[in-house]
């Protein structure tokens, strides 16, 4: 059974990382980039593969799960079923083509980086699948811009 003493450091660290992500997203928008770029930079900053502040693997797992849930929730809010029905033929062709192109480009790059064949294939597949969600987020962010160049909401 966990106590407040056990969970307080975890909550504090997660809060620090979320604050850092919000700050980096804000700064990215200030320089004209989508907020998702700031979030990606934050992920790199707290990654175990970069020097400096590194969150524990438990913290990173929790943050990754929260991030995926929120991102997919946001994408789900934007889905217009009428448009999907209208575009279903192109979606049925476009989605597999996008994944194939991601695999065709990503796998050789990862192989060139010295990653074993199966690992390169899995990394390329995960990037091909997740890139769609990131692109939807960036596109939505660009669409929200008003005539003054600021984001609504």
LINGIBEL-V346048 format. One record per residue. N is the residue number from 1. RES is the residue in three letters. PSI is psi in degrees with one decimal (NA if undefined). NEAR is the number of other ideal C-beta (glycine too) atoms within 10 Angstrom. D_FIRST is the distance of its C-alpha to the first C-alpha in Angstrom with 2 decimals. Layout:
BEGIN
n->[N,N]
res->[RES,RES]
psi->[PSI,PSI]
near->[NEAR,NEAR]
d_first->[D_FIRST,D_FIRST]
END
This chain:
BEGIN
n->[1,2,3,4,5,6,7,8,9,10,11,12,13,14,15,16,17,18,19,20,21,22,23,24,25,26,27,28,29,30,31,32,33,34,35,36,37,38,39,40,41,42,43,44,45,46,47,48,49,50,51,52,53,54,55,56,57,58,59,60,61,62,63,64,65,66,67,68,69,70,71,72,73,74,75,76,77,78,79,80,81,82,83,84,85,86,87,88,89,90,91,92,93,94,95,96,97,98,99,100,101,102,103,104,105,106,107,108,109,110,111,112,113,114,115,116,117,118,119,120,121,122,123,124,125,126,127,128,129,130,131,132,133,134,135,136,137,138,139,140,141,142,143,144,145,146,147,148,149,150,151,152,153]
res->[UNK,UNK,UNK,UNK,UNK,UNK,UNK,UNK,UNK,UNK,UNK,UNK,UNK,UNK,UNK,UNK,UNK,UNK,UNK,UNK,UNK,UNK,UNK,UNK,UNK,UNK,UNK,UNK,UNK,UNK,UNK,UNK,UNK,UNK,UNK,UNK,UNK,UNK,UNK,UNK,UNK,UNK,UNK,UNK,UNK,UNK,UNK,UNK,UNK,UNK,UNK,UNK,UNK,UNK,UNK,UNK,UNK,UNK,UNK,UNK,UNK,UNK,UNK,UNK,UNK,UNK,UNK,UNK,UNK,UNK,UNK,UNK,UNK,UNK,UNK,UNK,UNK,UNK,UNK,UNK,UNK,UNK,UNK,UNK,UNK,UNK,UNK,UNK,UNK,UNK,UNK,UNK,UNK,UNK,UNK,UNK,UNK,UNK,UNK,UNK,UNK,UNK,UNK,UNK,UNK,UNK,UNK,UNK,UNK,UNK,UNK,UNK,UNK,UNK,UNK,UNK,UNK,UNK,UNK,UNK,UNK,UNK,UNK,UNK,UNK,UNK,UNK,UNK,UNK,UNK,UNK,UNK,UNK,UNK,UNK,UNK,UNK,UNK,UNK,UNK,UNK,UNK,UNK,UNK,UNK,UNK,UNK,UNK,UNK,UNK,UNK,UNK,UNK]
psi->[127.7,148.7,174.6,-37.6,-35.6,-37.6,-20.3,-46.4,-37.6,-46.5,-41.7,-46.6,-41.7,-41.4,-41.6,-44.5,-40.9,-39.8,-42.4,-42.3,-43.2,-41.5,-45.7,-37.3,-42.1,-46.4,-38.0,-44.3,-35.8,-32.4,11.1,12.5,156.8,148.4,-30.3,-27.6,-42.3,-37.5,-40.4,-41.2,-40.3,-43.6,-41.0,-37.3,-35.1,1.7,148.1,-7.0,0.0,146.0,161.0,-150.2,126.2,122.8,155.3,162.4,-32.9,-44.5,-43.8,-38.1,-43.8,-46.8,-41.0,-43.2,-44.7,-44.4,-45.0,-44.1,-47.2,-41.3,-45.4,-34.4,-45.0,-42.4,-41.3,-36.8,-34.3,-11.5,127.4,106.4,-31.7,-42.3,-37.1,-42.9,-39.3,-35.1,14.0,-33.7,-46.6,-31.9,-39.2,-30.2,-40.5,-40.8,-49.6,-35.2,-41.9,-41.8,-43.3,-43.7,-42.2,-41.9,-43.1,-31.6,-45.2,-42.1,-50.0,-34.4,-45.8,-36.1,-42.6,-32.2,-2.0,11.2,136.0,156.6,-49.9,-42.4,-41.8,-42.0,-43.9,-40.1,-44.7,-40.0,-43.5,-37.6,-40.8,-39.4,-41.4,-22.8,-32.5,-43.6,-41.0,-43.0,-39.2,-43.1,-44.7,-44.4,-44.1,-40.0,-42.1,-38.1,-28.2,-11.6,139.4,-177.1,-24.9,-5.7,7.9,160.9,144.7,152.5,NA]
near->[3,7,7,7,7,9,10,10,11,15,11,10,19,17,10,14,20,14,11,17,21,14,12,20,21,11,14,20,17,9,8,7,15,20,19,18,18,22,20,16,16,22,17,12,17,19,14,9,6,11,7,8,12,14,19,12,9,11,18,18,11,16,19,11,10,12,15,12,10,10,17,11,9,13,14,8,8,11,9,9,7,7,10,10,9,11,12,10,8,10,13,9,10,12,12,10,10,15,16,11,12,19,17,11,12,19,20,12,13,18,15,9,10,8,16,10,10,8,13,20,16,14,16,22,15,12,17,19,14,13,15,15,15,16,13,15,18,15,12,15,18,10,9,11,12,8,5,6,7,9,14,6,3]
d_first->[0.00,3.75,6.60,10.18,11.33,9.46,10.65,13.97,15.85,15.13,16.33,19.24,20.29,20.24,22.23,24.67,25.31,25.87,28.20,30.00,30.44,31.83,34.15,35.37,35.98,37.96,39.96,40.71,42.13,44.13,45.91,46.58,43.92,41.41,37.98,36.50,38.26,36.34,33.05,34.17,35.12,31.71,30.17,32.60,31.82,28.09,28.64,27.99,31.71,33.08,33.21,31.69,28.33,26.11,22.70,20.22,20.37,16.95,18.35,21.65,20.28,18.56,21.82,23.99,22.37,22.71,26.24,27.35,26.16,27.96,31.03,31.44,30.91,33.66,35.91,35.38,36.56,39.69,40.65,43.89,44.37,48.11,48.53,46.58,48.86,51.87,50.80,49.25,52.03,51.59,47.79,48.11,50.24,48.72,45.07,45.90,48.52,46.08,43.62,46.57,47.85,44.44,44.31,47.95,47.46,43.96,44.27,47.33,45.83,42.70,44.97,47.11,44.06,43.66,40.73,41.22,42.70,39.66,37.45,40.23,40.57,36.86,36.70,39.89,38.64,35.42,37.56,40.12,37.60,35.73,38.97,39.93,36.96,37.68,41.37,40.73,38.67,41.47,44.16,42.49,42.14,45.83,46.85,45.24,47.46,50.06,53.61,52.58,50.24,47.01,44.17,43.71,40.48]
END
